Amino acid sequence: MERERHGSSTLRAGRIVNTSSVSGFGGDWNHSFYCAAKGAVTHFTRALALDEAEAGVRVNAVNPTLVYTPFTAGMQDQPELVKAFEERVPMGRGAQPEDITGAILFLASEDAHFVTGVNLPVDGGLSASNGQPKLS
């Protein structure tokens, strides 16, 4: 690990960026095991940030929604399911991989030098909703 100078002491410096999901914030129907796993990553990120802050290691996570990748190809082959996802996302679409990488690069950069313990929703505004339908 590289060394950084903070005040009068020298600390180890490191950055950990975990990948969780918006499913780590709340439940999804028929995906209890997936939600439990992502919830564990979400809370592990917070706890590890507490444990490692004094050593100068920053620990954060990104929590994306649906990302269009080969892993989600099966979902993408279901137009009604994709439409349902896209209708829930205020920005009107799922994420592209580069939407997520920008957030990861920020959290790993010096621009985020005082950010630790954060689970950053990268979800096009999905988590801003309380789940109620759009009102006219």
Backbone as numpy.savetxt, mean C-alpha at the origin, in Angstrom:
# Nx Ny Nz CAx CAy CAz Cx Cy Cz
24.25 -1.74 5.05 23.41 -0.55 5.05 24.28 0.68 5.05
23.80 1.70 4.42 24.56 2.95 4.43 24.43 3.61 5.80
25.30 4.51 6.09 25.28 5.21 7.37 24.85 6.65 7.13
24.03 7.16 8.01 23.60 8.56 7.93 23.91 9.24 9.25
24.10 10.51 9.20 24.39 11.30 10.40 23.11 11.99 10.84
22.72 11.80 12.08 21.53 12.43 12.65 21.96 13.09 13.96
21.99 14.40 13.98 22.44 15.11 15.17 23.86 14.72 15.50
24.10 14.31 16.75 25.46 13.96 17.16 25.73 12.46 17.09
24.74 11.65 16.68 24.98 10.22 16.61 24.87 9.72 15.17
25.57 8.64 14.91 25.51 8.01 13.60 24.61 6.80 13.71
23.63 6.69 12.82 22.67 5.59 12.86 22.74 4.77 11.59
22.35 3.50 11.68 22.15 2.71 10.46 20.99 3.34 9.72
21.05 3.32 8.43 19.94 3.84 7.65 19.44 2.75 6.73
18.16 2.59 6.67 17.59 1.60 5.79 16.16 1.94 5.47
15.67 1.30 4.45 14.30 1.53 4.02 13.68 0.19 3.67
12.52 -0.05 4.21 11.74 -1.23 3.87 10.39 -0.73 3.37
9.99 -1.20 2.19 8.66 -0.87 1.67 7.96 -2.19 1.38
6.98 -2.51 2.20 6.19 -3.72 2.03 5.07 -3.49 1.03
4.58 -4.56 0.45 3.42 -4.48 -0.43 2.26 -5.19 0.25
1.23 -4.43 0.57 0.02 -4.99 1.16 -1.11 -4.81 0.16
-2.25 -4.36 0.61 -3.42 -4.21 -0.25 -4.45 -3.38 0.51
-5.39 -2.79 -0.22 -6.52 -2.15 0.47 -7.29 -3.21 1.27
-7.14 -4.47 0.89 -7.77 -5.57 1.64 -7.15 -5.75 3.01
-6.03 -5.10 3.27 -5.44 -5.09 4.60 -6.09 -4.09 5.53
-6.93 -3.21 4.99 -7.65 -2.22 5.79 -9.06 -2.69 6.16
-9.65 -3.54 5.34 -11.02 -4.00 5.56 -11.25 -5.31 4.84
-12.39 -5.89 5.08 -12.68 -7.21 4.52 -13.24 -7.18 3.11
-13.07 -8.30 2.43 -13.66 -8.54 1.11 -14.48 -9.82 1.22
-15.60 -9.86 0.53 -16.40 -11.07 0.51 -15.61 -12.21 -0.11
-15.70 -13.39 0.49 -15.12 -14.64 -0.03 -13.60 -14.62 -0.15
-12.94 -13.74 0.58 -11.48 -13.66 0.53 -10.90 -13.50 1.94
-11.43 -14.23 2.90 -11.00 -14.05 4.29 -9.52 -14.33 4.49
-8.98 -15.36 3.83 -7.57 -15.68 4.01 -6.68 -14.60 3.41
-7.04 -14.10 2.23 -6.28 -13.03 1.59 -6.29 -11.78 2.47
-7.47 -11.42 2.98 -7.58 -10.24 3.83 -6.77 -10.40 5.12
-6.79 -11.60 5.68 -6.00 -11.85 6.90 -4.51 -11.68 6.60
-4.05 -12.21 5.47 -2.63 -12.08 5.12 -2.25 -10.62 4.90
-3.07 -9.89 4.17 -2.76 -8.48 3.89 -2.90 -7.63 5.15
-3.84 -7.97 6.02 -3.95 -7.28 7.30 -2.71 -7.49 8.15
-2.16 -8.70 8.08 -0.92 -8.99 8.82 0.23 -8.13 8.30
0.35 -7.98 6.98 1.42 -7.15 6.41 1.22 -5.69 6.83
-0.03 -5.22 6.80 -0.35 -3.85 7.18 0.07 -3.57 8.63
-0.30 -4.45 9.55 0.04 -4.24 10.96 1.51 -4.53 11.25
2.09 -5.50 10.55 3.52 -5.77 10.69 4.33 -4.53 10.32
3.90 -3.83 9.27 4.57 -2.61 8.84 4.61 -1.59 9.98
3.48 -1.40 10.64 3.42 -0.43 11.75 4.33 -0.86 12.90
4.21 -2.13 13.29 4.98 -2.63 14.43 6.48 -2.60 14.16
6.89 -3.03 12.96 8.30 -3.03 12.64 8.85 -1.60 12.57
8.02 -0.66 12.11 8.45 0.75 12.08 8.77 1.23 13.49
7.98 0.83 14.45 8.25 1.21 15.85 9.56 0.58 16.33
9.74 -0.70 16.00 10.92 -1.42 16.46 12.21 -0.90 15.84
12.17 -0.43 14.62 13.39 -0.08 13.89 13.66 1.41 13.76
12.75 2.26 14.20 12.92 3.71 14.04 14.20 4.22 14.70
14.47 3.75 15.90 15.65 4.21 16.62 16.95 3.86 15.89
16.92 2.79 15.12 18.10 2.37 14.35 18.19 3.09 13.01
17.24 3.97 12.71 17.27 4.72 11.47 16.69 3.98 10.28
15.97 2.91 10.55 15.34 2.15 9.47 13.89 2.57 9.36
13.52 3.03 8.17 12.13 3.43 7.91 11.38 2.25 7.30
10.17 1.99 7.82 9.36 0.87 7.35 7.99 1.39 6.97
7.63 1.22 5.71 6.34 1.67 5.19 5.76 0.59 4.28
4.54 0.81 3.82 3.92 -0.13 2.88 3.06 0.63 1.89
2.86 0.03 0.74 1.85 0.51 -0.20 0.68 -0.47 -0.14
-0.52 0.07 -0.29 -1.75 -0.72 -0.21 -2.59 -0.44 -1.45
-2.28 -1.13 -2.55 -3.02 -0.88 -3.79 -4.38 -1.58 -3.83
-5.18 -1.14 -4.79 -6.41 -1.82 -5.16 -6.07 -2.74 -6.34
-7.03 -3.07 -7.15 -6.81 -3.90 -8.33 -5.71 -3.29 -9.20
-4.68 -4.10 -9.48 -3.59 -3.68 -10.37 -3.63 -4.60 -11.58
-3.62 -4.02 -12.77 -3.66 -4.80 -14.00 -2.29 -5.40 -14.27
-2.14 -6.67 -13.89 -0.90 -7.44 -14.08 -1.28 -8.84 -14.55
-0.30 -9.65 -14.92 -0.60 -11.05 -15.27 -1.28 -11.80 -14.11
-0.97 -11.43 -12.86 -1.58 -12.08 -11.70 -3.10 -11.88 -11.67
-3.58 -10.74 -12.17 -5.01 -10.45 -12.15 -5.66 -10.70 -13.51
-4.98 -11.40 -14.41 -5.51 -11.66 -15.75 -6.85 -12.38 -15.70
-7.01 -13.32 -14.77 -8.27 -14.02 -14.64 -9.42 -13.09 -14.31
-9.17 -12.10 -13.47 -10.19 -11.11 -13.15 -10.47 -10.22 -14.36
-9.41 -9.87 -15.08 -9.56 -8.99 -16.23 -10.36 -9.64 -17.35
-10.42 -10.97 -17.35 -11.22 -11.68 -18.34 -12.70 -11.70 -18.00
-13.07 -11.04 -16.89 -14.47 -10.97 -16.45 -14.92 -9.50 -16.51
-15.44 -9.06 -17.66 -15.77 -7.65 -17.85 -16.70 -7.07 -16.78
-17.65 -7.84 -16.30 -18.56 -7.32 -15.27 -17.85 -7.09 -13.96
-16.90 -7.96 -13.62 -16.13 -7.79 -12.39 -15.23 -6.57 -12.50
-14.56 -6.40 -13.62 -13.70 -5.23 -13.82 -14.54 -3.96 -13.75
-15.71 -3.98 -14.38 -16.60 -2.82 -14.34 -17.00 -2.49 -12.90
-17.30 -3.52 -12.10 -17.69 -3.29 -10.70 -16.54 -2.65 -9.93
-15.30 -3.12 -10.15 -14.14 -2.50 -9.50 -14.01 -1.05 -9.93
-14.05 -0.83 -11.23 -13.82 0.52 -11.76 -14.90 1.50 -11.33
-16.12 1.03 -11.13 -17.19 1.91 -10.65 -16.97 2.34 -9.20
-16.28 1.52 -8.43 -16.02 1.85 -7.02 -14.84 2.80 -6.85
-13.94 2.83 -7.82 -12.74 3.66 -7.72 -13.06 5.05 -8.27
-12.96 6.10 -7.44 -13.28 7.44 -7.91 -12.54 7.87 -9.18
-11.32 7.40 -9.37 -10.58 7.75 -10.58 -11.00 6.90 -11.77
-11.91 5.94 -11.56 -12.56 5.23 -12.64 -11.79 4.10 -13.30
-10.73 3.61 -12.65 -9.97 2.52 -13.26 -9.17 1.81 -12.19
-8.71 0.62 -12.54 -7.73 -0.06 -11.71 -6.37 0.55 -11.96
-5.39 0.09 -11.20 -4.05 0.65 -11.30 -3.20 -0.08 -12.33
-2.29 0.64 -12.92 -1.22 0.08 -13.74 -0.01 -0.10 -12.81
0.88 -1.03 -13.12 2.05 -1.22 -12.25 2.82 0.06 -11.96
2.96 0.94 -12.96 3.71 2.18 -12.73 3.01 3.12 -11.74
1.69 2.95 -11.54 1.00 3.73 -10.51 1.50 3.34 -9.12
1.87 2.10 -8.96 2.34 1.60 -7.67 3.83 1.87 -7.49
4.61 1.71 -8.55 6.06 1.90 -8.42 6.42 3.32 -8.02
5.67 4.31 -8.48 5.95 5.69 -8.09 5.83 5.88 -6.58
4.81 5.28 -5.99 4.63 5.39 -4.54 5.75 4.66 -3.80
6.14 3.49 -4.30 7.23 2.74 -3.67 8.53 3.54 -3.75
8.82 4.11 -4.92 10.04 4.90 -5.07 10.04 6.10 -4.13
8.90 6.74 -3.96 8.82 7.86 -3.02 9.13 7.40 -1.61
8.48 6.33 -1.15 8.68 5.86 0.22 10.12 5.40 0.47
10.79 4.94 -0.57 12.18 4.50 -0.43 13.17 5.65 -0.59
12.70 6.80 -1.00 13.60 7.92 -1.31 13.89 8.78 -0.08
14.87 9.65 -0.23 15.19 10.63 0.81 14.08 11.67 0.97
13.23 11.83 -0.04 12.10 12.76 0.10 11.17 12.33 1.22
11.18 11.04 1.58 10.34 10.52 2.65 11.17 10.24 3.90
12.21 11.04 4.14 13.15 10.76 5.23 12.53 10.79 6.62
11.35 11.38 6.78 10.70 11.44 8.11 9.37 10.70 8.08
9.22 9.75 7.15 7.99 8.97 7.01 8.30 7.53 7.39
7.63 7.04 8.41 7.75 5.64 8.79 6.45 5.18 9.44
6.13 3.91 9.26 4.92 3.34 9.84 3.67 3.63 9.03
3.83 4.07 7.80 2.71 4.47 6.95 2.29 3.32 6.04
1.00 3.10 5.95 0.40 2.20 4.96 -0.32 3.11 3.98
0.28 3.30 2.81 -0.18 4.28 1.84 -1.16 3.66 0.85
-2.44 4.04 0.91 -3.38 3.54 -0.10 -3.00 4.11 -1.47
-2.80 3.23 -2.42 -2.55 3.62 -3.81 -3.70 3.01 -4.59
-4.84 3.70 -4.49 -6.10 3.07 -4.86 -7.07 3.96 -5.64
-6.57 5.03 -6.21 -7.43 5.90 -7.02 -8.56 6.53 -6.24
-8.42 6.61 -4.93 -9.45 7.23 -4.09 -10.43 6.24 -3.47
-10.26 4.95 -3.72 -11.20 3.95 -3.21 -11.37 4.03 -1.70
-10.28 4.15 -0.97 -10.37 4.16 0.49 -10.92 5.46 1.05
-11.12 6.47 0.20 -11.75 7.71 0.66 -13.25 7.54 0.86
-13.81 6.48 0.27 -15.25 6.24 0.35 -15.61 5.48 1.61
-16.81 5.72 2.10 -17.32 4.96 3.24 -18.12 3.75 2.78
-18.19 3.51 1.47 -18.85 2.34 0.94 -20.29 2.56 0.48
-20.84 3.71 0.81 -22.21 3.99 0.38 -22.25 4.27 -1.12
-23.40 4.05 -1.75 -23.49 4.31 -3.20 -23.37 5.81 -3.49
-22.99 6.09 -4.72 -22.86 7.48 -5.19 -24.24 8.13 -5.18
-24.34 9.28 -4.54 -25.60 10.01 -4.45 -25.68 11.06 -5.56
-26.87 11.29 -6.06 -27.05 12.31 -7.12 -27.09 13.69 -6.54
